[in-house]
Every structure is written in C-alpha cells, then in structure tokens.
C-alpha cells in the first residue's frame, strides 16, 4: 500500500468501510514506526545541539545548521509525514462515521 493508493481511495466516496479500516490500520502502524524514528532523531539533535550552539552566535544559526544536516532533514520530513498521516487518519474516521450514519438512514 502506497500513499498514492491511499489518497486515491480517500478521494473516492465509494471506498468501502472495510478498505477504509484497513487503510486506517496501515496508517496507524506507519505513524508508530515514524514516531520511533523521529524520537531517535530528536535524541541525536539533543546530543549535537551543545556543539552546534557553541559554534554559532545564536540559536537561530545553530538551528539553521542542524536543519541542513541529513538528520535535520530527516527530522523535518518525519514531522511533515506524521502530520499528514494524522490528517488522513482523521479524515478516514470522519468518513467511517458518515458511512455508519448512512447505513442507519440517519442522514
């Protein structure tokens, strides 16, 4: 399952509740994996911060150097991917609630 497949399914109003639930489980597991990676990068950042801050005159300069490192780029990418996953999970939950209400003729 790829993000492209997930987005295509989310844009289709006829996606079945079973498929939506499967996507939700996939996104939850993927979020958990990314969260674990993110925590490792944050630990690396904490270890590197003292050295970076000593080299620069301000926190902003140290931050900019960190963001240019492979680990800083990974941190930014993971943060964005996790936020995207949260939004997709929220949309899926809303779609499932709507489908449940439709099934009960409450709409």
C-alpha positions in Angstrom: 0.0 0.0 0.0 1.4 3.4 -1.0 0.4 6.9 -0.1 -0.8 7.4 -3.7 -3.1 4.4 -3.3 -4.4 5.7 0.0 -5.0 9.2 -1.4 -6.9 7.7 -4.4 -9.1 5.7 -2.0 -9.7 8.6 0.2 -10.8 10.8 -2.7 -13.3 8.1 -3.8 -16.6 8.4 -1.9 -17.4 4.8 -2.8 -14.5 3.3 -0.8 -15.8 0.6 1.4 -15.7 0.8 5.2 -13.5 -2.3 5.2 -11.0 -0.7 2.9 -11.0 2.5 5.0 -10.4 0.4 8.2 -7.5 -1.4 6.5 -6.0 2.0 5.5 -6.5 3.3 9.0 -4.6 0.4 10.5 -1.8 0.8 7.9 -1.5 4.5 8.7 -1.5 3.8 12.4 1.3 1.3 12.1 3.2 3.6 9.8 2.8 6.5 12.2 4.1 4.4 15.0 7.2 3.4 13.0 7.8 7.0 12.0 7.3 8.2 15.6 10.1 5.8 16.7 12.4 7.1 14.0 11.5 10.6 15.0 12.4 10.0 18.6 15.9 8.7 17.6 16.5 11.9 15.5 15.4 14.1 18.4 17.9 12.3 20.6 20.6 12.9 18.0 19.6 16.6 17.9 19.9 16.9 21.7 23.4 15.4 21.6 24.5 17.6 18.7 22.9 20.8 20.0 25.6 21.8 22.5 28.3 21.6 19.9 26.2 23.4 17.3 25.3 26.2 19.7 28.9 26.6 20.7 29.9 27.2 17.1 27.3 29.8 16.4 26.3 33.2 17.9 22.6 32.4 18.2 20.1 29.6 18.5 18.7 30.6 15.1 22.1 30.0 13.4 22.6 26.7 15.2 19.0 25.7 14.2 19.7 26.5 10.5 22.9 24.4 10.5 21.0 21.5 12.2 18.2 21.7 9.6 20.8 21.4 6.8 22.3 18.1 8.2 20.9 14.8 7.0 19.4 14.2 10.4 17.8 17.7 10.4 16.3 17.0 7.0 15.1 13.6 8.3 13.5 15.3 11.3 11.6 17.8 9.1 10.4 15.1 6.7 9.3 12.8 9.5 7.4 15.7 11.2 5.6 16.5 7.9 4.8 12.9 7.2 3.4 12.3 10.7 1.2 15.4 10.4 0.0 14.2 7.0 -0.8 10.8 8.5 -2.7 12.4 11.4 -4.8 14.3 8.9 -5.6 11.3 6.8 -6.5 9.2 9.9 -8.8 11.9 11.0 -10.5 12.1 7.5 -10.9 8.3 7.5 -12.6 8.4 10.9 -15.0 11.1 9.7 -15.7 9.0 6.5 -16.4 5.9 8.6 -18.7 7.8 10.9 -20.6 9.2 7.9 -20.9 5.8 6.3 -22.2 4.4 9.6 -24.9 7.0 9.9 -25.8 6.5 6.2 -26.2 2.8 6.9 -28.6 3.6 9.7 -30.5 6.0 7.5 -29.6 8.9 9.8 -28.6 11.2 7.0 
